[in-house]
Amino acid sequence: MTGARSSTVDSLVRRSARRGPGRTAVRYADRSWTYAELDAAVTTAAAVLAARGLRQGDRVAAYGHNSDAYLIAFLACARAGLVHVPVNQNLTGDDLAYVLDQSGSTLVLADPALVPRLPAGQRVLALRDADAALLAELARPRPFTPEREPEAEDLVQLLYTSGTTALPKGAMMTHRALVHEYVSAITALDLATGDRPVHSLPLYHSAQMHVFLLPYLAVGAENTILDAPEAGRIFDLVEAGRADSLFAPPTVWIGLSNHPDFATRDLGGLRKAYYGASIMPVPVLERLRARLPALGFYNCFGQSEIGPLATVLGPDEHEGRMESCGRPVLFVEAKVVDEDGKEVPDGTAGEVVYRSPQLCEGYWDKPEETQEAFRDGWFRSGDLAVRDGEGYFTVVDRVKDVINSGGVLVASRQVEDALYTHPSVAEAAVIGLSDERWIEAVTAVVVARGEVTEAELIAHAREKLAHFKAPKRVLFVDSLPRNASGKILKRELRDRFGDLTPPTSKRP
């Protein structure tokens, strides 16, 4: 599909610029861009990249923190026909080298402060904060004509999976897949031109970039980019009338709700609250809704390979089903299957599989993993879920996180929800650790607030759950390992405590 009938990621911004050239598109720090200015900046940045000798299809890594320059660089890659490779800014050493090498990136767009971490000999162009940086080049506007107009079927990004269970894989996303996902996000999340969203999660991650920032640019909204989800700054923006929409993973919502100013600041201007990236403990959601009863909560669920939005539970759907992640969005078809790929009856747990134009083309340079993930015309998600008779899905666990305790399968999420009802539990992650008697012992790793013992938490869980589901052990830590999107890295917990044998220590 070419020319008049093609739709690309960057063309969505161009259309918004034609509809409302003088509208504010993006604010970051002390800089502000109208839609016309943003579109012109993307064209200039595409010309800068082409002048570096990059050819269509080349991979360009982005290794930087949130900024307007980061956004412009992604859109410029899209306009120039390059394949953008967002890299977790926390990666270093072998992990960083792996993504750069596996993707075959020929240039790294980086924040200057991060450049010393890059492997020796790497070609680098600074994103900002340098005389020759991409951002500085935008002061000299110039035209750009690609050697070939990018098409909907062209690759535009390699979205590397979070690597919570294995080495990351680069999901190959086309313009077509992402544009479909943006339309799904706009319709399912009620994104509107008049909204004033804050984008504070890392832009390298698909959720903040592709579920919120790009769809909001497509509808012409006024966007504010923050370096990080700093509670005071977010509260200031809400009180000033510059923010009414916020996406954050549960760990950030927990932090906001625990902030000393949360109970006293005027947050009535916040209208839309989106959460996702990991499971929101039901007790935490109940506390947030009690504090802000007029705030509409949306549960967003999916994974990088599908753009990443797959299902949504809207504000009017929470009552009576707060554990659910909702129903599939506009361009997603989903079902629950057994190990043989046969669809199971409603109410039966199984693996979620998808069919959708939002799906990736496979994994970059990993044909075996691609073949394993795409079977019988469906993508296997690795998520264990149950669907009810009305089409609502409830995620039970990641397939790899289900615990085999004494031959009985235990979902870690159910145990975590029980623990979160204890007032002394700030955060909890439940894993299975090798055990001679139980095969895997249900083990809770807890960040506590106040005084609590292992015995107290086990007893509390037994009041809420069948005894075989309650933790056999409770381990106390100061913090849980997470990736930048807020997902708990249970693999790291299993590695850390894998050799531990009872008795465990107790918190005094």
C-alpha positions in Angstrom: 0.0 0.0 0.0 1.6 3.2 -1.1 1.0 6.9 -1.6 -2.5 8.2 -0.9 -3.7 5.0 0.8 -0.7 4.4 3.1 -0.7 5.3 6.8 2.5 5.6 8.8 3.2 6.5 12.4 4.6 10.0 11.6 1.8 10.8 9.2 -0.6 10.9 12.2 1.3 13.9 13.6 1.3 15.5 10.2 -2.5 15.2 10.1 -2.8 16.7 13.5 -0.6 19.6 12.4 -2.9 20.2 9.4 -6.0 20.2 11.6 -4.6 22.4 14.4 -1.2 23.9 13.5 -1.2 26.4 16.4 -2.4 24.0 19.1 0.2 23.0 21.7 1.4 19.5 21.0 4.1 18.9 23.6 5.6 20.5 26.6 8.9 19.4 28.2 10.8 21.3 30.8 10.9 24.9 29.6 10.2 24.1 25.9 6.9 23.9 24.1 6.0 22.8 20.6 2.9 23.5 18.6 1.7 20.8 16.2 3.1 22.7 13.2 6.5 23.1 15.0 6.6 19.5 16.0 5.9 18.3 12.5 8.6 20.6 11.0 11.1 19.4 13.7 10.4 15.8 12.7 11.1 16.6 9.0 14.4 18.4 9.9 15.5 15.5 12.2 14.8 13.0 9.4 17.1 15.1 7.2 19.8 15.1 9.8 19.7 11.3 10.1 19.7 10.8 6.4 22.8 13.2 6.1 24.6 10.7 8.4 24.5 8.1 5.7 21.7 6.1 7.1 19.6 4.1 4.6 16.0 2.9 4.9 15.8 -0.2 7.0 18.8 0.6 9.1 18.3 0.1 12.8 18.9 3.2 15.0 19.0 2.7 18.8 17.7 5.3 21.2 19.3 5.3 24.6 18.0 8.3 26.5 15.7 9.5 29.2 12.4 11.2 28.6 12.5 14.4 26.6 11.0 16.1 23.6 14.2 15.2 21.7 13.5 11.5 22.3 10.0 11.8 20.9 11.1 13.8 17.9 13.9 11.2 17.2 11.4 8.4 17.1 9.1 10.2 14.7 12.1 11.2 12.5 13.1 7.6 12.2 9.6 6.7 11.1 9.6 9.5 8.5 13.0 8.5 7.2 12.2 4.8 6.9 14.5 3.8 9.7 13.9 1.1 12.3 13.9 2.7 15.8 15.3 0.5 18.6 14.3 1.9 22.0 16.8 0.8 24.7 16.1 0.7 28.4 18.2 3.6 29.8 19.1 1.5 32.8 20.9 -1.1 30.8 24.7 -1.3 31.1 27.5 -3.7 30.2 26.6 -7.0 28.6 22.9 -6.3 28.7 23.3 -3.0 26.8 25.8 -4.6 24.3 23.4 -7.5 23.7 20.5 -5.3 22.5 22.8 -3.1 20.3 24.5 -6.1 18.8 21.4 -8.3 18.4 19.5 -5.5 16.7 22.4 -4.6 14.4 22.0 -0.9 15.3 24.3 1.3 13.2 23.8 4.5 15.2 22.9 5.2 18.8 20.9 8.4 19.6 21.9 9.0 23.2 21.8 11.4 26.1 25.4 12.7 26.5 25.4 11.5 30.2 24.8 8.0 29.0 27.4 7.8 26.3 30.2 6.6 28.5 28.2 3.4 29.1 28.2 2.5 25.4 30.5 -0.1 23.9 33.7 1.3 22.5 33.6 2.2 18.8 29.8 2.8 18.7 28.6 5.5 16.4 26.7 8.1 18.5 24.6 11.2 17.9 23.6 13.1 21.0 19.9 13.6 21.4 20.3 16.9 23.4 22.5 18.9 25.7 25.4 19.2 23.2 26.3 21.7 20.5 26.0 19.1 17.7 23.0 17.3 19.3 19.9 16.4 17.3 17.9 19.0 19.3 20.4 21.7 18.4 20.1 20.9 14.7 16.4 21.6 14.8 17.2 25.3 15.0 18.1 25.1 11.3 14.9 23.8 9.5 15.5 21.9 6.3 13.4 19.9 3.9 13.6 16.1 3.6 12.6 13.8 0.7 13.0 10.1 1.4 14.5 7.8 -1.2 11.2 5.9 -1.0 8.0 6.9 0.9 7.7 4.6 3.9 4.8 2.2 3.6 2.4 0.7 6.1 4.1 -2.7 5.9 7.6 -1.4 6.6 9.2 -2.1 10.0 9.3 1.0 12.2 10.4 -0.3 15.5 12.0 -3.3 17.3 10.3 -3.5 20.7 12.5 -5.5 23.0 10.6 -7.6 25.5 11.3 -6.9 29.1 13.3 -10.0 29.6 11.8 -11.0 32.9 12.2 -14.7 32.1 14.9 -14.9 29.4 17.0 -12.8 27.1 15.0 -10.0 25.5 13.6 -10.5 22.0 13.0 -7.7 19.5 9.3 -7.7 18.4 9.2 -6.4 14.8 6.6 -3.7 14.7 5.3 -2.3 11.4 3.7 1.1 10.8 0.5 -0.8 10.1 0.5 -2.6 13.4 1.1 0.5 15.5 -1.4 2.6 13.7 -4.0 -0.1 14.3 -3.0 -0.2 18.0 -3.3 3.6 18.2 -6.9 3.5 17.0 -7.6 0.7 19.5 -6.2 2.8 22.3 -8.1 5.9 21.2 -11.5 4.1 21.2 -11.0 1.9 24.3 -9.5 4.6 26.5 -11.7 7.5 25.5 -8.7 9.6 24.4 -9.9 13.1 23.3 -8.5 16.3 21.9 -9.4 18.2 25.0 -7.5 15.9 27.4 -4.3 17.1 29.1 -2.3 14.0 29.7 1.0 13.7 31.6 3.5 11.2 30.3 6.0 10.4 33.1 6.9 6.7 32.5 9.9 5.9 30.3 9.2 6.6 26.6 11.4 3.7 25.6 8.7 1.4 26.9 5.8 0.6 24.6 3.0 1.4 27.1 3.8 5.1 27.6 4.8 5.7 24.0 2.2 3.7 22.1 -0.8 3.5 24.3 -0.8 7.1 25.3 1.7 9.6 23.8 1.3 8.7 20.1 -2.4 8.1 20.2 -2.8 11.5 22.1 -0.8 13.2 19.4 -3.0 11.6 16.8 -6.1 13.2 18.3 -4.4 16.6 18.8 -4.3 16.7 22.6 -1.9 18.9 24.7 0.8 16.6 26.1 3.3 17.2 29.0 6.4 15.0 29.2 8.1 14.6 32.6 11.4 13.0 33.4 9.9 10.7 35.9 6.6 10.1 37.9 7.5 12.5 40.6 4.5 12.9 42.9 4.9 16.6 43.8 5.3 17.6 40.1 2.2 15.6 39.1 0.2 17.1 41.9 1.3 20.6 40.9 0.2 20.1 37.3 -3.2 18.8 38.3 -3.8 21.7 40.7 -2.7 24.2 38.0 -5.2 22.7 35.5 -2.5 21.4 33.2 -3.1 17.7 33.8 -6.2 15.7 33.9 -5.0 12.3 32.6 -2.3 10.0 34.0 -1.0 6.5 33.2 1.1 4.7 35.7 1.8 1.1 36.7 0.5 -0.1 40.1 3.9 0.5 41.8 3.6 4.2 40.9 -0.1 4.5 41.9 0.9 2.8 45.2 3.6 5.5 45.7 1.3 8.3 44.9 -1.3 7.0 47.3 1.3 6.7 50.0 2.7 10.2 49.5 2.1 12.4 52.5 0.5 15.1 50.3 -2.0 12.7 48.6 -4.7 13.3 51.2 -4.4 17.1 51.2 -3.7 18.2 47.7 -6.6 19.3 45.4 -6.6 16.5 42.9 -10.2 17.0 41.7 -9.0 18.0 38.3 -7.7 14.5 37.6 -10.4 12.8 35.5 -8.8 9.7 33.9 -6.5 7.3 35.7 -4.9 4.5 33.6 -3.0 1.6 35.1 -1.3 -1.4 33.6 2.1 -3.0 32.9 1.5 -5.3 35.9 -1.4 -6.5 38.0 -3.0 -3.9 40.3 -3.7 -5.3 43.8 -7.4 -5.0 44.3 -7.0 -3.6 47.9 -4.8 -0.8 46.5 -7.4 0.0 43.8 -10.1 0.2 46.4 -8.1 2.7 48.5 -7.5 4.9 45.4 -11.2 4.9 44.4 -12.2 5.7 48.0 -10.0 8.8 48.0 -10.9 10.0 44.5 -14.5 8.7 43.8 -15.0 10.8 40.7 -11.9 9.6 39.0 -12.4 7.1 36.2 -10.1 4.1 36.3 -9.0 2.2 33.2 -7.2 -1.1 33.5 -4.9 -1.5 30.4 -3.5 -5.0 29.7 -1.3 -6.4 26.9 2.3 -7.0 25.9 4.9 -5.5 23.6 4.2 -8.0 20.8 0.7 -6.6 20.3 1.6 -3.0 20.4 1.0 -3.4 23.5 -2.7 -2.8 24.2 -4.9 -5.9 24.1 -7.7 -5.5 26.6 -9.3 -2.7 28.6 -11.6 -2.6 31.7 -13.3 0.8 31.6 -14.5 3.0 34.5 -18.1 1.7 34.3 -17.0 -1.9 34.2 -15.0 -2.1 37.5 -17.9 -2.7 39.8 -18.0 -6.4 40.7 -15.1 -7.3 38.5 -12.1 -5.3 39.7 -9.8 -8.3 39.2 -10.6 -8.3 35.5 -8.4 -6.8 32.8 -11.5 -6.2 30.7 -12.4 -7.2 27.1 -10.4 -7.1 23.9 -9.9 -3.7 22.2 -11.2 -2.9 18.7 -8.6 -4.7 16.6 -7.8 -7.7 18.9 -9.4 -11.1 19.0 -8.6 -13.3 22.0 -9.4 -16.7 23.3 -8.3 -19.0 26.1 -6.8 -22.4 25.2 -5.3 -25.5 26.8 -1.8 -26.8 26.2 -2.8 -28.4 22.9 -4.3 -25.1 21.6 -7.9 -26.1 22.0 -10.3 -23.4 23.3 -11.5 -24.1 26.8 -15.0 -23.4 28.2 -15.6 -20.0 29.9 -14.6 -20.1 33.5 -11.6 -22.5 32.8 -8.1 -21.2 33.1 -5.8 -21.5 30.1 -3.3 -19.5 28.0 -4.5 -16.4 26.2 -3.9 -16.3 22.5 -4.4 -13.5 20.1 -5.2 -12.7 16.4 -4.8 -9.0 15.5 -3.4 -6.6 12.9 -1.6 -5.0 15.9 0.7 -8.0 16.3 4.4 -8.0 15.5 5.8 -9.8 12.5 7.9 -12.0 14.8 11.1 -11.6 16.6 14.2 -10.0 15.0 16.6 -12.7 13.9 15.0 -15.4 16.1 13.1 -17.7 13.8 12.7 -20.5 16.3 11.2 -18.2 18.9 8.9 -16.7 16.3 7.7 -20.2 15.3 7.1 -21.1 18.9 5.1 -17.9 19.6 2.9 -18.1 16.5 1.1 -21.4 16.3 -2.0 -22.3 14.3 -2.6 -18.7 13.2 -2.6 -17.4 16.8 0.0 -15.7 19.0 0.6 -17.4 22.3 0.9 -14.7 25.0 2.3 -16.7 27.9 -0.5 -15.3 30.2 -2.8 -17.6 32.1 -6.3 -16.3 32.3 -10.0 -17.1 32.6 -12.8 -15.6 30.4 -16.3 -15.3 31.7 -19.6 -15.6 29.9 -19.7 -11.8 29.1 -16.3 -11.9 27.4 -14.3 -10.4 30.3 -10.8 -11.7 30.9 -9.1 -12.1 34.3 -5.4 -12.8 34.3 -4.5 -15.5 36.7 -0.7 -15.4 36.2 2.1 -15.6 33.8 2.2 -19.2 32.7 5.8 -19.4 33.9 4.9 -17.9 37.3 2.3 -20.5 38.3 3.5 -22.4 41.3 3.3 -26.2 41.4 2.9 -26.9 45.1 2.5 -30.5 46.0 1.1 -31.2 42.5 -1.5 -28.5 42.8 -1.2 -25.3 40.7 -1.3 -22.1 42.7 -1.7 -18.7 41.0 0.7 -16.2 42.6 -1.6 -13.2 42.0 -4.3 -14.7 44.2 -1.8 -15.0 47.1 -0.5 -11.5 46.5 -4.0 -10.1 46.7 -4.6 -11.8 50.0 -1.3 -10.4 51.4 -2.2 -6.8 50.3 -5.2 -6.8 52.6 -2.8 -6.8 55.6 -2.1 -3.2 56.7 1.6 -3.9 57.2 2.2 -5.1 53.6 3.5 -2.3 51.3 4.4 -4.6 48.4 4.4 -8.3 47.8 5.6 -10.8 45.2 4.9 -14.5 45.4 7.1 -17.0 43.8 7.7 -20.8 43.9 11.0 -22.0 45.4 12.3 -25.6 45.0 11.2 -27.8 47.9 11.7 -31.5 48.4 8.3 -32.0 50.0 6.1 -29.5 48.0 8.0 -29.5 44.6 7.7 -25.7 44.8 7.0 -23.9 48.1 4.7 -20.9 47.9 7.0 -18.1 49.0 6.1 -14.5 49.6 8.7 -11.7 49.3 7.4 -8.7 51.2 8.2 -5.1 51.6 6.7 -4.2 55.0 5.5 -1.0 56.5 5.7 -1.2 60.3 6.2 -4.3 62.5 5.1 -7.7 61.2 6.4 -11.2 61.4 6.4 -14.1 59.0 4.0 -16.1 61.2 1.5 -13.2 61.2 1.5 -12.9 57.5 1.1 -16.7 57.0 -1.8 -16.7 59.4 -3.4 -13.8 57.7 -3.1 -15.5 54.3 -4.7 -18.7 55.7 -7.7 -16.7 56.8 -8.2 -15.6 53.2 -7.1 -18.6 51.2 -7.1 -22.4 51.3 -4.2 -23.5 53.4 -2.3 -25.1 50.5 -2.3 -21.7 48.7 -0.9 -19.8 51.7 2.8 -19.0 51.8 5.1 -21.6 53.3 7.7 -18.9 53.8 7.8 -15.1 54.0 11.0 -13.2 53.1 11.4 -9.5 53.9 13.2 -7.2 51.7 13.7 -3.4 51.4 12.4 -3.2 47.8 11.3 -5.5 44.9 13.3 -5.6 41.7 11.4 -4.1 38.8 12.0 -3.1 35.3 11.3 0.5 34.2 7.7 -0.3 33.3 7.0 -1.4 36.8 6.9 -5.2 36.3 8.3 -7.1 39.2 11.3 -9.2 38.0 10.3 -12.5 39.7 13.2 -14.3 37.8 15.6 -12.2 39.9 13.8 -13.1 43.1 13.9 -16.8 42.2 17.6 -16.5 41.4 18.3 -14.6 44.6 16.5 -16.9 47.0 16.7 -20.1 45.1 19.2 -21.8 47.4 17.4 -20.7 50.6 16.3 -23.4 52.9 14.0 -23.1 55.9 13.8 -21.7 58.5 13.6 -18.2 57.1 14.4 -15.1 59.1 11.6 -13.0 60.7 11.3 -9.3 60.7 11.5 -8.0 64.3 
